[in-house]
């Protein structure tokens, strides 16, 4: 066809491209749904025919539509991304703090603040580049070569040259290069799990389907990225590049912003609170000092020093350290963290939206039940090393004739292969047929030996319209035909059946009841039959002999749940986390797996993609409150479900392994991808990658996420409480018209050296013993709870009172202001050492925690006190900090006074514990 032939103008004006809706506009007011149209109509609309396009027309369309590849989006430059991260309230305070310490010429402190700024900006910028890497991974799914018909001849071309209207040839093992409307098929089956989550290979048929059919039900379409598992097909390319379903997913991934994590929101709120407090305290101190007769210059330095002491510039560094420690601990538990904030967010998760295929299940069909000779058998374990059990859970010792023939028929009527070599099992072929071979091997029936003993004479391959397959075999000169297929189709061919007593009249009601029971539990059921033949028929006449068959039995299979997943889901429930299944698989299959795993214990309804399309956002928000199982869900619908849950205030983690999961993985607060069997697209879109593809690893990751946040909270409590103590002591001293308790250099020293070591060491706490037994913390709860603010104020008052008393005592006794200031500084340093211990747990007594459980904190506390002691006795630091040596008696008094903080906090913990026992919803006391 040339550009001037019929249909070419329509092609040029209306570029026959199918988006995720499956529709394209051909003429004003008309829309064409490719999957619902007759093949001839599709060919006419795209100006093509069975002989394909000519070279000239193909070149014109390539120029018009562009190459068949996903468009490369230009990401922001690394520099732009880096500077974008400074638009944050906490960062504003950090920049102010940096300016302050530079004014004071405290360059070591300036280095610490600057490092914190650079670390935070770098981590955030790295996180924002995830979308670009995701789209690059999507591009890797476009195959390099494709077979098309051009001018009546089949040619192999670069897949980038495929254009709408090209006639595409599909063969076993090939990947579909574009979205194709099928025009002819021969037993064509595609693996579409990449796009839909469907665990079974999908049979394709060129006949039109309903206009509102879900993506997984469009049997007349072959979508880009799918793999041909068996059979052959021919079709017309209707969409290429960005206009394919694969391209629509790429657009969803790129356009979906990553949500802010609870910790990020908490840090912003905390920064605003601290900013106001710092300005207020500094202003009050400055005004009070001036009114008391101090010089403006002196009070400016005091106000600035107070600001440095109260701005927790160590918090970003300690937060980054805590997250990095969490990353290392999670890696040891098979969870690889790609984005640091995901460590903490996992601990805040309230809902896990899990894909089924390959995540909750093994993505491998396995025969689980067999009905033969009127008896039921269970297959336990992992075939081919599984065990057959009777209904009474007894091992099958002697395989009955009915059971043996059922398994044999599955082997002989299948084209798959399963071979053991050097202890390794290799399987090739359709997943359903592989499952039949492995089930036979579990009963001691080796497919290779069985096939060698039964010589093939003819075959009838499976086709959707036929709904069965058959194989004619010969053994010792005797012929027999073995048949497998849909139960109702096989039953219609049978007149007899194998029972425990032998061959008897076919009991249609018993077979139908057994099949219905298996199907109701979400199992895929196949029936098996055979017929001995006297002589004569060849493969060409085989279909004429498929009557008067002897029914053997039923085999029921499913994509088996992964080992340990049920226990993990139970652990999630105990931790207050709701698990929901979101899959593209069939509703009955999804419901059966959900019941087996305990996801849907009430047997509630399954919400399908078709139902989702009819819901507006408000209706969907109501539906997701109760729904636990979603089936036949398209990628954009999975994204809607995640968004609806988030709008209800849930912190959502999404697991998945396919391209269809990528948009939801990116939109969720935490995206969890499978590392071993997952696609590059899913891994690049995710925050967490499970190295062992085990859902159970998520539970371990949630536990560590909670420990990480607890540690960040401990650091925050320590910094806030010590800052409050310092601020109260200095302000009260000014109000009492006393000399300054500490000079600015001493405040900076205490803030940098003593608390600066211990706050980082708190990030190494191993965690409490009740981490997975408490409810997720409220989404809008900040870094500091009411309990921690209460304890911070109480601790601050104790530290301030002790410091003021020691200052006044030494000033009255010695008359030396420098000595009194040294004692005040040292008292606060020792107070901080005790407070670091108090911060290790919200509710547990410090005396019940091993002092070496966190060796880093033990060493950091010793180092902080040791550095301070050294500074008191070295001439250089004595001059720099304006400090003086302290006698042994004074040291004893300081330690005695500072230890009062332990008594007060321990008493506060004890009161809170008793309050929690009386009120189980007390919450905070159960944290750590």
ZAMARGU-4260 file (C-alpha; in steps of 0.2 Angstrom, whole numbers, plus 5000, padded with zeros to 4 digits):
<rodrens>
0) 5000/5000/5000 | 5006/5017/4996 | 5002/5034/5005 | 4989/5037/4992 | 4979/5021/4994
5) 4963/5020/5004 | 4965/5021/5022 | 4982/5031/5022 | 4974/5048/5024 | 4965/5042/5040
10) 4981/5034/5046 | 4990/5050/5044 | 4977/5061/5053 | 4972/5048/5066 | 4988/5039/5071
15) 4979/5023/5077 | 4987/5023/5094 | 4981/5014/5109 | 4983/5021/5126 | 4979/5012/5142
20) 4961/5015/5138 | 4963/5004/5123 | 4954/5017/5112 | 4959/5028/5097 | 4950/5042/5088
25) 4947/5038/5069 | 4934/5051/5065 | 4926/5065/5074 | 4914/5058/5087 | 4920/5040/5085
30) 4932/5030/5095 | 4939/5013/5091 | 4943/5000/5104 | 4955/4988/5096 | 4951/4973/5106
35) 4932/4974/5103 | 4933/4977/5084 | 4933/4964/5070 | 4951/4960/5063 | 4945/4966/5046
40) 4939/4983/5053 | 4956/4985/5062 | 4965/4982/5046 | 4955/4994/5036 | 4957/5007/5050
45) 4975/5006/5049 | 4977/5005/5031 | 4985/4988/5030 | 4981/4970/5025 | 4988/4952/5027
50) 5003/4956/5015 | 5008/4970/5026 | 5015/4988/5022 | 5027/4992/5008 | 5044/4999/5012
55) 5038/5017/5007 | 5023/5017/5018 | 5033/5010/5033 | 5046/5023/5031 | 5032/5037/5031
60) 5024/5030/5046 | 5041/5028/5055 | 5044/5047/5051 | 5026/5051/5058 | 5026/5041/5073
65) 5044/5040/5078 | 5054/5025/5083 | 5046/5011/5093 | 5055/5014/5109 | 5050/5023/5125
70) 5055/5042/5124 | 5070/5047/5135 | 5065/5060/5147 | 5078/5073/5151 | 5080/5073/5170
75) 5085/5089/5180 | 5103/5091/5181 | 5112/5085/5197 | 5116/5103/5202 | 5098/5108/5201
80) 5092/5093/5211 | 5105/5096/5224 | 5100/5115/5227 | 5082/5110/5227 | 5085/5101/5243
85) 5088/5117/5253 | 5070/5122/5252 | 5066/5115/5269 | 5063/5123/5286 | 5075/5112/5295
90) 5088/5116/5282 | 5085/5135/5285 | 5089/5133/5303 | 5105/5123/5299 | 5110/5137/5287
95) 5107/5150/5301 | 5117/5139/5313 | 5131/5138/5300 | 5131/5157/5299 | 5131/5159/5318
100) 5146/5148/5321 | 5156/5156/5307 | 5152/5173/5316 | 5159/5165/5332 | 5174/5159/5322
105) 5171/5141/5329 | 5176/5133/5313 | 5176/5115/5319 | 5158/5117/5323 | 5155/5125/5306
110) 5162/5109/5298 | 5150/5098/5307 | 5135/5109/5302 | 5141/5110/5284 | 5144/5091/5283
115) 5126/5088/5289 | 5119/5100/5276 | 5129/5091/5262 | 5124/5074/5268 | 5105/5078/5268
120) 5105/5087/5251 | 5115/5073/5243 | 5103/5059/5249 | 5088/5068/5244 | 5094/5072/5227
125) 5099/5054/5224 | 5081/5049/5229 | 5074/5060/5216 | 5083/5052/5202 | 5073/5036/5204
130) 5060/5041/5191 | 5074/5043/5177 | 5082/5026/5181 | 5064/5018/5181 | 5061/5024/5163
135) 5078/5018/5158 | 5074/5001/5165 | 5057/5001/5155 | 5066/5004/5139 | 5076/4988/5142
140) 5060/4978/5139 | 5058/4983/5121 | 5065/4969/5111 | 5079/4973/5098 | 5072/4962/5084
145) 5055/4959/5077 | 5047/4948/5063 | 5035/4958/5052 | 5027/4955/5035 | 5032/4969/5022
150) 5025/4968/5004 | 5020/4950/5007 | 5037/4944/5013 | 5042/4940/5031 | 5057/4950/5037
155) 5066/4952/5053 | 5069/4971/5057 | 5075/4981/5072 | 5060/4982/5084 | 5062/5001/5084
160) 5056/5001/5066 | 5039/4993/5069 | 5025/5005/5065 | 5006/5005/5067 | 4999/4995/5053
165) 5014/4982/5053 | 5009/4964/5052 | 5018/4956/5066 | 5023/4937/5067 | 5023/4930/5085
170) 5033/4913/5088 | 5037/4903/5104 | 5050/4912/5115 | 5048/4929/5106 | 5043/4945/5115
175) 5029/4955/5108 | 5037/4971/5101 | 5022/4982/5101 | 5003/4982/5105 | 4996/4970/5093
180) 4978/4966/5088 | 4978/4948/5084 | 4971/4942/5067 | 4976/4924/5067 | 4982/4912/5081
185) 4987/4894/5083 | 4987/4888/5101 | 4995/4905/5105 | 4998/4908/5124 | 5007/4923/5131
190) 5015/4926/5148 | 5007/4943/5153 | 5012/4943/5171 | 5024/4957/5168 | 5009/4969/5164
195) 4994/4961/5173 | 5000/4950/5187 | 4991/4935/5179 | 5001/4919/5185 | 4995/4908/5171
200) 4999/4909/5152 | 4985/4917/5143 | 4977/4909/5128 | 4974/4921/5114 | 4960/4921/5101
205) 4957/4934/5087 | 4939/4935/5090 | 4933/4952/5097 | 4930/4954/5116 | 4918/4965/5126
210) 4923/4984/5125 | 4924/4985/5144 | 4935/4970/5146 | 4949/4972/5158 | 4967/4972/5152
215) 4970/4954/5157 | 4954/4948/5148 | 4958/4956/5131 | 4961/4939/5123 | 4962/4947/5105
220) 4977/4958/5110 | 4996/4955/5112 | 5004/4969/5122 | 5022/4975/5121 | 5033/4966/5133
225) 5023/4950/5134 | 5032/4934/5130 | 5025/4920/5119 | 5026/4904/5129 | 5018/4892/5116
230) 5009/4893/5099 | 5010/4905/5085 | 5001/4921/5080 | 4999/4935/5068 | 4992/4952/5071
235) 4992/4971/5067 | 5003/4983/5077 | 4991/4996/5083 | 5002/5006/5095 | 5021/5008/5097
240) 5033/5016/5108 | 5026/5028/5122 | 5008/5024/5115 | 5009/5006/5121 | 5002/5000/5138
245) 5021/4999/5143 | 5023/5017/5138 | 5007/5022/5148 | 5015/5013/5163 | 5031/5023/5160
250) 5021/5039/5160 | 5012/5034/5176 | 5029/5031/5185 | 5037/5047/5179 | 5022/5058/5183
255) 5019/5051/5200 | 5028/5061/5214 | 5036/5052/5228 | 5026/5055/5244 | 5034/5063/5259
260) 5038/5051/5273 | 5031/5053/5290 | 5049/5056/5297 | 5051/5070/5284 | 5035/5078/5289
265) 5040/5076/5307 | 5057/5084/5305 | 5048/5099/5296 | 5036/5101/5310 | 5050/5099/5323
270) 5061/5112/5314 | 5047/5125/5314 | 5045/5122/5333 | 5063/5123/5337 | 5065/5138/5326
275) 5052/5148/5336 | 5059/5142/5352 | 5077/5146/5348 | 5073/5164/5342 | 5062/5166/5358
280) 5075/5160/5370 | 5089/5170/5362 | 5079/5186/5362 | 5073/5184/5380 | 5091/5181/5385
285) 5098/5196/5376 | 5084/5207/5383 | 5086/5201/5400 | 5105/5203/5400 | 5104/5221/5393
290) 5091/5226/5407 | 5103/5218/5420 | 5117/5230/5414 | 5127/5218/5403 | 5135/5225/5387
295) 5127/5223/5371 | 5142/5215/5363 | 5143/5202/5378 | 5124/5198/5377 | 5125/5196/5358
300) 5138/5183/5360 | 5127/5175/5374 | 5112/5175/5363 | 5121/5168/5348 | 5129/5154/5359
305) 5112/5150/5366 | 5106/5148/5348 | 5120/5136/5344 | 5116/5126/5360 | 5098/5125/5356
310) 5098/5122/5337 | 5100/5103/5336 | 5112/5103/5321 | 5118/5086/5327 | 5100/5079/5323
315) 5102/5078/5304 | 5119/5069/5306 | 5113/5058/5319 | 5097/5054/5309 | 5108/5050/5293
320) 5118/5038/5304 | 5103/5030/5312 | 5096/5027/5294 | 5113/5020/5288 | 5114/5008/5302
325) 5096/5003/5298 | 5101/5000/5280 | 5116/4989/5286 | 5105/4979/5298 | 5091/4976/5285
330) 5104/4970/5272 | 5109/4956/5284 | 5090/4952/5284 | 5089/4951/5265 | 5081/4968/5263
335) 5091/4980/5252 | 5087/4999/5255 | 5088/5010/5240 | 5082/5026/5248 | 5087/5030/5266
340) 5070/5037/5272 | 5062/5021/5268 | 5070/5013/5283 | 5060/5023/5295 | 5044/5024/5285
345) 5043/5005/5285 | 5041/5006/5304 | 5026/5018/5302 | 5017/5007/5289 | 4999/5003/5292
350) 4994/4995/5276 | 5004/4983/5265 | 4997/4981/5247 | 5004/4966/5241 | 5005/4958/5223
355) 5000/4940/5223 | 5011/4932/5209 | 5029/4930/5213 | 5027/4940/5230 | 5014/4930/5241
360) 5016/4915/5229 | 5030/4906/5220 | 5025/4911/5203 | 5025/4893/5199 | 5010/4882/5196
365) 5009/4867/5208 | 4997/4852/5209 | 4990/4853/5226 | 4975/4841/5226 | 4970/4825/5215
370) 4953/4817/5215 | 4954/4799/5207 | 4944/4783/5210 | 4932/4793/5221 | 4947/4797/5233
375) 4955/4814/5237 | 4974/4816/5238 | 4984/4831/5244 | 5001/4835/5237 | 5012/4843/5251
380) 5029/4851/5249 | 5037/4856/5234 | 5036/4844/5219 | 5045/4834/5212 | 5050/4831/5230
385) 5033/4832/5237 | 5023/4819/5247 | 5006/4812/5242 | 4994/4811/5257 | 4976/4803/5259
390) 4961/4812/5266 | 4967/4805/5283 | 4984/4813/5281 | 4992/4796/5278 | 5006/4794/5266
395) 5001/4785/5250 | 5011/4769/5250 | 5002/4760/5235 | 4997/4771/5221 | 4980/4765/5215
400) 4976/4761/5196 | 4965/4777/5196 | 4978/4788/5203 | 4992/4781/5192 | 4982/4783/5176
405) 4977/4801/5181 | 4996/4805/5183 | 5001/4795/5167 | 4988/4804/5157 | 4995/4821/5163
410) 5012/4816/5157 | 5007/4808/5140 | 4996/4822/5135 | 5008/4836/5139 | 5022/4843/5128
415) 5033/4850/5142 | 5049/4842/5148 | 5056/4839/5166 | 5073/4831/5166 | 5085/4828/5181
420) 5104/4829/5177 | 5117/4828/5190 | 5104/4832/5203 | 5098/4847/5195 | 5080/4848/5188
425) 5077/4857/5172 | 5059/4861/5166 | 5054/4868/5149 | 5036/4871/5143 | 5019/4878/5148
430) 5018/4880/5167 | 5002/4870/5168 | 5010/4855/5159 | 5026/4857/5169 | 5015/4856/5185
435) 5008/4840/5179 | 5025/4832/5176 | 5031/4837/5193 | 5016/4830/5202 | 5019/4813/5193
440) 5037/4813/5198 | 5031/4816/5216 | 5022/4799/5215 | 5038/4791/5207 | 5032/4792/5189
445) 5047/4798/5179 | 5040/4807/5163 | 5055/4802/5152 | 5053/4784/5156 | 5034/4784/5154
450) 5036/4793/5137 | 5049/4780/5131 | 5037/4766/5136 | 5023/4774/5127 | 5027/4778/5109
455) 5018/4793/5102 | 5008/4790/5086 | 4998/4806/5085 | 4994/4822/5094 | 4980/4835/5096
460) 4987/4851/5103 | 4977/4862/5115 | 4967/4876/5108 | 4955/4888/5117 | 4940/4883/5106
465) 4943/4865/5108 | 4947/4865/5127 | 4957/4849/5127 | 4972/4841/5121 | 4975/4822/5116
470) 4989/4810/5113 | 4989/4793/5104 | 5001/4781/5111 | 5007/4763/5108 | 5014/4751/5121
475) 5018/4733/5118 | 5008/4734/5102 | 4992/4741/5111 | 4986/4758/5107 | 4977/4770/5119
480) 4972/4789/5118 | 4976/4800/5133 | 4966/4816/5135 | 4967/4831/5147 | 4956/4847/5147
485) 4942/4856/5155 | 4932/4845/5167 | 4915/4848/5158 | 4922/4845/5141 | 4931/4829/5146
490) 4915/4823/5156 | 4905/4825/5140 | 4916/4812/5131 | 4916/4799/5145 | 4904/4784/5148
495) 4915/4775/5161 | 4926/4779/5175 | 4940/4771/5185 | 4935/4767/5203 | 4943/4757/5218
500) 4933/4742/5211 | 4939/4744/5193 | 4930/4752/5178 | 4912/4756/5181 | 4898/4767/5174
505) 4903/4786/5173 | 4896/4795/5188 | 4893/4813/5181 | 4886/4820/5197 | 4901/4814/5208
510) 4914/4821/5196 | 4905/4838/5194 | 4903/4840/5213 | 4922/4836/5216 | 4927/4848/5202
515) 4916/4862/5209 | 4923/4860/5226 | 4941/4861/5220 | 4937/4876/5209 | 4927/4885/5223
520) 4944/4885/5233 | 4953/4895/5219 | 4961/4880/5211 | 4963/4877/5193 | 4955/4860/5188
525) 4960/4849/5174 | 4951/4832/5170 | 4960/4817/5163 | 4953/4802/5153 | 4959/4788/5141
530) 4952/4775/5130 | 4960/4759/5124 | 4960/4757/5105 | 4959/4740/5096 | 4969/4747/5080
535) 4968/4758/5066 | 4967/4777/5069 | 4982/4788/5065 | 4984/4806/5071 | 4974/4812/5057
540) 4958/4803/5063 | 4962/4804/5081 | 4948/4817/5085 | 4935/4804/5078 | 4940/4792/5093
545) 4937/4804/5107 | 4921/4796/5113 | 4917/4782/5125 | 4932/4788/5136 | 4936/4781/5153
550) 4937/4795/5166 | 4953/4794/5176 | 4952/4809/5188 | 4955/4827/5192 | 4971/4837/5196
555) 4969/4854/5204 | 4984/4866/5204 | 4988/4883/5210 | 5002/4896/5211 | 5007/4890/5229
560) 5010/4902/5243 | 5028/4905/5248 | 5034/4896/5264 | 5032/4907/5279 | 5021/4920/5271
565) 5005/4915/5282 | 5015/4917/5298 | 5022/4934/5292 | 5004/4940/5288 | 4999/4935/5305
570) 5014/4944/5312 | 5009/4960/5302 | 4992/4959/5310 | 4999/4958/5327 | 5009/4973/5323
575) 4994/4983/5318 | 4997/4982/5300 | 4984/4977/5288 | 4989/4966/5272 | 4978/4968/5256
580) 4981/4958/5240 | 4981/4968/5224 | 4983/4957/5208 | 4979/4956/5190 | 4974/4938/5192
585) 4957/4930/5192 | 4945/4934/5206 | 4942/4916/5211 | 4961/4912/5211 | 4965/4928/5221
590) 4951/4924/5234 | 4957/4906/5237 | 4975/4912/5240 | 4969/4926/5251 | 4959/4914/5262
595) 4973/4901/5263 | 4985/4915/5269 | 4974/4923/5281 | 4972/4940/5272 | 4954/4938/5270
600) 4948/4929/5285 | 4930/4935/5284 | 4927/4929/5266 | 4923/4946/5260 | 4919/4951/5242
605) 4933/4953/5229 | 4934/4970/5221 | 4938/4968/5203 | 4945/4981/5190 | 4928/4982/5181
610) 4920/4987/5197 | 4934/5000/5201 | 4931/5008/5184 | 4913/5012/5189 | 4918/5020/5205
615) 4922/5038/5208 | 4936/5043/5220 | 4924/5045/5235 | 4916/5028/5232 | 4933/5020/5231
620) 4939/5028/5247 | 4924/5020/5256 | 4927/5003/5247 | 4946/5002/5252 | 4941/5003/5271
625) 4935/4985/5271 | 4941/4977/5255 | 4956/4965/5257 | 4957/4957/5240 | 4957/4966/5223
630) 4958/4956/5207 | 4959/4959/5188 | 4967/4976/5193 | 4976/4987/5179 | 4991/4997/5184
635) 4982/5013/5185 | 4969/5005/5196 | 4982/4999/5208 | 4988/5017/5209 | 4971/5023/5213
640) 4969/5010/5227 | 4986/5016/5234 | 4981/5034/5233 | 4964/5031/5241 | 4972/5022/5256
645) 4984/5037/5258 | 4969/5049/5258 | 4962/5039/5272 | 4978/5043/5282 | 4986/5026/5280
650) 5005/5024/5277 | 5006/5012/5263 | 5019/5000/5258 | 5017/4991/5241 | 5025/4975/5236
655) 5027/4969/5218 | 5039/4962/5205 | 5031/4966/5188 | 5030/4982/5176 | 5012/4983/5181
660) 5017/4986/5199 | 5029/5000/5195 | 5017/5016/5197 | 5010/5010/5213 | 5028/5006/5220
665) 5033/5023/5216 | 5017/5032/5223 | 5017/5022/5240 | 5027/5029/5255 | 5037/5013/5253
670) 5039/5003/5237 | 5045/4985/5240 | 5051/4975/5225 | 5057/4957/5223 | 5076/4957/5219
675) 5078/4939/5212 | 5063/4937/5201 | 5057/4955/5199 | 5059/4966/5184 | 5072/4980/5183
680) 5057/4992/5181 | 5050/4986/5198 | 5067/4987/5207 | 5071/5004/5200 | 5054/5011/5206
685) 5055/5004/5223 | 5063/5010/5239 | 5067/4993/5246 | 5072/4977/5236 | 5070/4960/5244
690) 5085/4950/5240 | 5077/4933/5243 | 5059/4938/5236 | 5052/4933/5252 | 5037/4942/5259
695) 5043/4937/5276 | 5058/4948/5275 | 5046/4963/5275 | 5041/4959/5293 | 5060/4959/5298
700) 5061/4976/5289 | 5046/4983/5298 | 5054/4978/5314 | 5070/4987/5310 | 5061/5002/5303
705) 5053/5004/5320 | 5069/5002/5329 | 5077/5015/5318 | 5063/5028/5321 | 5064/5024/5340
710) 5083/5028/5339 | 5080/5044/5330 | 5067/5049/5343 | 5080/5045/5357 | 5092/5056/5349
715) 5079/5070/5348 | 5074/5068/5366 | 5092/5069/5371 | 5096/5084/5361 | 5080/5093/5366
720) 5081/5089/5385 | 5099/5095/5387 | 5096/5111/5377 | 5081/5115/5388 | 5092/5112/5403
725) 5105/5124/5397 | 5093/5137/5391 | 5083/5137/5408 | 5099/5138/5418 | 5106/5153/5409
730) 5090/5162/5408 | 5086/5160/5427 | 5104/5165/5431 | 5101/5181/5421 | 5084/5184/5429
735) 5093/5182/5446 | 5105/5195/5441 | 5120/5183/5443 | 5135/5183/5432 | 5134/5172/5417
740) 5134/5154/5421 | 5145/5150/5406 | 5154/5160/5393 | 5149/5157/5374 | 5165/5146/5371
745) 5160/5135/5385 | 5142/5133/5378 | 5149/5129/5361 | 5161/5116/5368 | 5148/5107/5378
750) 5136/5107/5363 | 5150/5101/5351 | 5160/5089/5360 | 5150/5081/5374 | 5132/5080/5367
755) 5139/5078/5349 | 5147/5062/5353 | 5133/5054/5363 | 5118/5059/5351 | 5127/5049/5337
760) 5130/5034/5348 | 5111/5033/5353 | 5108/5029/5334 | 5116/5012/5338 | 5103/5006/5350
765) 5098/4988/5347 | 5080/4991/5350 | 5066/4986/5362 | 5059/4969/5365 | 5041/4974/5361
770) 5044/4982/5344 | 5032/4971/5334 | 5018/4970/5347 | 5013/4988/5347 | 5002/4998/5335
775) 5010/5009/5321 | 5012/5026/5328 | 4999/5039/5322 | 5003/5046/5305 | 5004/5064/5311
780) 5013/5061/5327 | 5029/5071/5327 | 5047/5066/5333 | 5043/5071/5350 | 5027/5064/5359
785) 5018/5072/5373 | 5027/5060/5385 | 5044/5065/5379 | 5040/5084/5379 | 5034/5081/5397
790) 5050/5071/5402 | 5061/5084/5393 | 5054/5098/5403 | 5056/5088/5419 | 5074/5083/5415
795) 5078/5101/5409 | 5072/5108/5426 | 5082/5096/5436 | 5098/5099/5426 | 5095/5118/5427
800) 5092/5117/5446 | 5107/5106/5449 | 5118/5117/5438 | 5112/5134/5446 | 5115/5126/5464
805) 5132/5121/5460 | 5137/5138/5452 | 5130/5148/5467 | 5138/5136/5479 | 5156/5137/5471
810) 5154/5156/5468 | 5150/5159/5486 | 5163/5147/5493 | 5178/5153/5482 | 5173/5170/5475
815) 5181/5164/5458 | 5169/5167/5444 | 5180/5156/5432 | 5180/5142/5445 | 5161/5143/5447
820) 5158/5143/5428 | 5169/5128/5426 | 5159/5119/5439 | 5143/5124/5431 | 5149/5118/5414
825) 5156/5102/5421 | 5139/5099/5431 | 5130/5100/5414 | 5142/5089/5405 | 5139/5075/5419
830) 5121/5078/5418 | 5121/5075/5399 | 5131/5059/5402 | 5117/5052/5414 | 5103/5059/5402
835) 5111/5049/5387 | 5107/5033/5398 | 5090/5039/5402 | 5086/5041/5383 | 5090/5023/5379
840) 5072/5018/5383 | 5055/5027/5385 | 5048/5015/5398 | 5061/5002/5403 | 5072/5006/5418
845) 5090/5010/5414 | 5096/4997/5427 | 5087/4983/5417 | 5097/4987/5401 | 5115/4981/5399
850) 5127/4995/5399 | 5137/4986/5385 | 5122/4982/5374 | 5126/4998/5365 | 5145/4998/5366
855) 5146/5014/5355 | 5136/5024/5368 | 5146/5017/5382 | 5162/5022/5373 | 5155/5039/5367
860) 5150/5044/5385 | 5167/5039/5392 | 5175/5048/5378 | 5165/5064/5381 | 5168/5065/5399
865) 5186/5060/5396 | 5188/5074/5384 | 5181/5087/5396 | 5192/5081/5410 | 5207/5083/5399
870) 5202/5100/5394 | 5200/5106/5412 | 5219/5101/5415 | 5227/5106/5399 | 5234/5124/5399
875) 5229/5127/5381 | 5211/5122/5383 | 5210/5131/5400 | 5215/5147/5391 | 5203/5144/5376
880) 5188/5139/5386 | 5192/5149/5402 | 5191/5134/5413 | 5200/5129/5429 | 5205/5113/5437
885) 5192/5105/5449 | 5196/5097/5466 | 5191/5079/5470 | 5178/5084/5483 | 5170/5095/5470
890) 5170/5081/5458 | 5161/5070/5470 | 5148/5083/5473 | 5145/5086/5455 | 5142/5067/5452
895) 5131/5066/5467 | 5120/5081/5461 | 5120/5075/5443 | 5114/5057/5448 | 5098/5065/5454
900) 5093/5065/5436 | 5093/5046/5436 | 5082/5046/5451 | 5069/5058/5444 | 5068/5050/5427
905) 5067/5032/5434 | 5052/5038/5445 | 5044/5046/5430 | 5046/5030/5421 | 5038/5020/5435
910) 5023/5031/5436 | 5020/5030/5418 | 5022/5011/5418 | 5009/5010/5431 | 4997/5022/5421
915) 4999/5011/5406 | 4995/4995/5415 | 4978/5004/5421 | 4975/5011/5403 | 4981/4999/5389
920) 4979/5013/5376 | 4992/5023/5385 | 5003/5020/5370 | 5019/5029/5372 | 5025/5019/5387
925) 5025/5003/5377 | 5036/5010/5363 | 5054/5004/5368
</rodrens>
